[in-house]
């Protein structure tokens, strides 16, 4: 029932915003174009293309569903920035109503001014989308050096490569997956950590394109370890964990492992797990109970909530993701209000944290104000 109510609210809001955007566009562009049934048909098509593609790919994955999703994803970007732009202009109009400040060259021929502003806004959004897309397909490597103090361990240094929120699927497909593996191998990792959301929203798409198979090619001394993210539950991937194991990704689902007697890795289940199974995830202390606490301990936990629990438990380094750092402006302000740390490095007491903006994208294939990133953590034990 909750899901049905949520979907009703989302669909209703999306429909109202769609009507609002089309109505305001109709005030800017010529009536001969905006009143055309062809224009309305194209507008409705690009608005529903993403959802239609996602529905159809549940039964068949092919070129048509792929095209629908790609068209819909790009259109969603134009839709979002179109809404932002119109809200901005409506605020200006509201202020001008009470305190007139529009110059005469705008008010003298308001119809012409609205057309010029409309075309300019569309052009600016197009440029923003191109810049955001180019930023997405050119991931950066962020380097972090941290020092810990575990004198009872013979581990002196550890080269960690960490990545989160890959979102394998239609939008993050063969080319970007191969590039991810290549960039990881160039960093010559001792161990690779994945902070969840390997999959986007449909495990069948990932299996169809054989995307996880690329991870077999990762060259790492101690292997590749991942926790589960909320998208592993959304996509159904939490029921296909053997598929990851078969391709070299060791999933730590509320479990821990000691690596070569030198360091520990803990992987927490995602918070989403309790919603799906009704069973709460284990506490950090429970996951530590069978580990040697004198060894360096790494924790991977997808959603960076309650970071104080890790610092109180004496975790040396925690890697998380989930936030995407908002993915694009101005959503980063929202993630900044929700999370204590929505991106970057943080130290609490003796615990080190890195919250990644992620490698892939969700729905809209752009990044603005942040990077698609891989994190290279050079840990030293003094």
N, C-alpha and C positions, 0 to 999 in steps of 0.2 A: 504493500500500500504506500509506503514511504517513497519507494522508487517511482511509482505511478504519479504521485503528487509532485515529486521533484521534476519529472519529465514534463508534466503539464505546465509547471511554472516556467521551465526553460523554453519550451516551445512557444508558449504565450508571449514571453518577453522577447524572444527572437523575432516572432511575427510582428509584434508592435514596433520594434526597432526597424525592421525591414520596411514597414509601411511608412514610418517616420522618415527614413532615409530617402525612399522613393518620392515621397511627397515634396520634400525639400529640394531634391534634384529637379523635380518638375517645375519648381519656381525659378530655377537658375537656367535651365536649358530650354530650347524652343519647344513650344507646345506640340508642334507637328511631329517632333521626335518622341517626346515623353508620353503622348496620348496614343501612340501606335501600339497595337496589340503585339506586334513583333518585338518591340522594345520591352514591353511588360513580360512577354514570354521568356526572352533572354534573361531578364533580371531575375525572374523566379527560378529559372533553370540554374543559374550560377549560384543562387542562394542555397538551393537544396542539393546541388551536385555532390557535395562532400557526404552528406547524410545518405543520399541515395546509393553512392558508391560503397559506403560502409555496410549498408543493409544487403546489397547484392553480393558482396564478397563473402558473406556468411555462407552462401551456397555455391558460389563459383568465383574463382580468382582468375582474371584474365585481363587482356589489354583494355577492355571497356571499363571495368571497375577501377583499374589503375588510373585511366584517364579522368574518370569522374572525380576520384579523390584528389588528384593533382590540381585539376581545375578548381574544385571546391576549396582546397587549402589556400591557393593563391587568392581566390575571390574573398575568402574569409579575412585576409589581410586588408584588402581594399575596403571591405565592409566595416571592419573595426576602426580603421583610420578615417574612414568617411564619417562614421558616427562621431568620433572625437572632433573632427573638423567642424561639423555642423553644430555641435554643442558649443564649441568655441565661438563660432560666428553668431549663434543665437544669444550668447552672453553679451557679445559686443552690441548687438541690436537692442538688447534689453537696457544696457547702460545708456546707449545713444537715445533711447526713448525718453529717458528722464534728464540726461545731461547731453544734449546734442553736441557731437564732436566730429561726425563724419564730414570730410571736406566736400566742397562743392562739386568737384569732378566725379564724385561717387553719386551724390544726390541729384545732380543735374539730369542724368540719364540712368535711372536706377536699374532698368531692364538690362541695358548694356553692361553696367557694372557687375550685376549678378552673373551674367554669362562669363565675363572675363575672370571673375573670382572663382566661378565653378570650374572653368578650364584650367586655371592656374593651380587650384587645389588638387584636381585630378592628376595634373602633371607632377606636382610635388609629391603626392602619395606614390606615384609610379617610381619616382627617383628613390624615395625612402624604401620601397619594397625591393628595388634592385640592390641598393646598398646593404639592406638587411640580409638578403639572400646571399650576396657575395661574402658577407661576414660569416654566414652559417657554413658555407662550403669551404672555408679556409680556417680550420681549427688551429688554435694556438696551444703551445706547451707552457704551462705555468710551473715554475721551479720553486720549491720550498725546502729550506734546510732547517731541521729541528734537532735539538740536543736533548737526550734523556739521560737518566742516571740510574742504571741497573747494574751495580758492581758485581753481582753474583752470576751474571750472564757472560758467556764468552763471545757474544755477538758484539762486534765493534762498530759495524756499519751495515746499513741495509738500503739498497736502492729500490724504492717502491714506485711503481707507476699505477696511478689510480684514475678511474674514469667512471662517471655515473650518467644516468639518464640517456642511454644510447638511443632508445626508442626505435629499434629495428622494425621495419615494416615497409609500407609503400613508399614513404618519403625518405627514409634512411635505408637505402637498398644496397645493391652490390658495390657500387663505386665508393660510397662513403664508408662502408664496412671494411673494404679492403684497405682503404687509406688509414683507418683506425688501427688495424693490425700492423700495418707497415710502420706507422709512427710509434707505436708501442715498442716494436722490435728495435727501432733505431735508438731507443733510450736504454737498451740492454738491461731490463729489469731483473732484480733478484726475485721479486714477487709482484704479481698484478692483483689489484683490488678493484672490484666493480661494486659501486654503491647502489645497485638496484635499478629497476626500470630498464632492463636490457631490451625488453619487448615493448612495443607501442600499445596496441589494443587488440591484436588478433594473432595468436600463436600459429594459426593455420597459414597465414600469409608468410610468416617467417619460415615455416617449414616448407612451404611451396617454393620459395625462392632460395632455400637452403642457405640462409644467412648465418646461422649459428655455426655452420661447418667451417667458416673462415677462422673461427677462434682456435681451431686445431693448429693453426700456423703460428700462434704466439709462442715466442721463445722466452721462457722464464725459468730461472734456476729452481724455484720452489713451487711454481705453478700459478694458476689463476683461480681466485676465490671471489665469490659474490654473495651478497645477501639478497633477499627478495624486496622488491619495491611494490608500491600500490598497483602499478600497471601489470605486474605479474599476476595479480588477482583479477584485474579488469580483463586481461587478455586470455585468461584460462591457463597461462603458462605455469602456474603453481601446481597444476596437475600433470605437468610434463617435465618434471625435474630430471628424469633420466636422459632426456634429450640434451640437456646442458652437460651432464656428466659425460655422455658419450662423445662430446665435442670439446672436452678439456676444461670446462668451467665447473669448479667444485662449489656447489651451492651450500652455504651454511645457513640452514633454516633453524634459528634458535639453537645453534650448536657451536662448538668451538673445537679447535685443533691446535696441537703443539707441533711446530714445524722443525724437524731435525734436532729437537731438543734445545733450540736456540731462541725461539720466540713463539708467542701465541697469537692466534687470530680468532676473534669472536664475530659471528655473523648473527645479528638479531633479525627475527621475523618482522615483517612490516606491521605497522599499527592496523592496517586494513585487514589483517588476518582475523582479528577478533570479530569484525563485522561479518566475515565470510563463514567462520566456523563456530563463533561464540566462545572460543577458548582464548583467554588472554595470553599474550606472549610472556616468555620467561623474563625475569629481572636479570640485570647484569650480574648481580651477586650469584644467582643460580647458575648462570653460564660460566662463571669463574670458578665454581666450586671444585672442579676436577683439574684445574690448571695450577701450574707452579707460578705463583704470583711474583716470584723474584725475577722472572723472565720478562722482557719487553712484551707488552700486550697491545695489539692493534684491534680496533673495533670498527666494523662496517655496519652502519645503521642508516637506512634510506632517508628517513625523515628526521631532520635535526631538531627534535623537540626535547625539552628537559635535559639540556646538556650538563647541568649540574650533577645528574645521576652518574655520568661517566667520570667526571672529575672526582666525585666523592668515592667512587669505586677504584680510583687509582689507575684508570686507563691511560696509557702513554700517548696513544694517537687514535683519534676517531675520524673516519672519513664518511661524509654524508653527501646527499644531493637533494633531489626533489624540487627545490625552489626555482630552478632555472634562472635565479636572480631576476625573476619577473619575465624573462625571455626578451621582452622589448618594453621600452619606455612607453607609458609611465607606470607599467605594472610592477616595476621594481620597488616603487614606494609602498605598494600593498604588501609584498613579501617582506619588506623591511619592517613593517608594523606587526606582521604575524609571528616572525621568527626572531629570536635573540640575535642570531647571526644568519643572514640569508645568503651570504656569499663571502668566500675568502677565509683567511686564517684568523684563529682566535686561540688564546691561551687562558685557561681557567685553572688556577692553582698550578699543579704540575702536569696537567693534561693539555695536549695539543689537539686542535681541531682544524679541519679544513672542510668547508661546505662548498661543493663545486656547482658551477652554473650549468654543468652537463655538456655532453657531446652532441646529442641530437636535439630535436625540437618537437613540440607538441602542437599538432594541427597546422598552425601557420608556420611555413618554413623560413622564418627570418629571425635575426637577432639584432637588437639595437641597444647600445649602451652596455653590452657585455659580449663575451666571446664564447664560441664553441670551444671547449677546452679539454685538454688532457693534463693531469697534474703529476709532476715528477717530484716525489718527496725523498730527500736524501737525509736519512736518519743516522745520527751518530750517537753511540752509547759511550758516555764519558765516565 
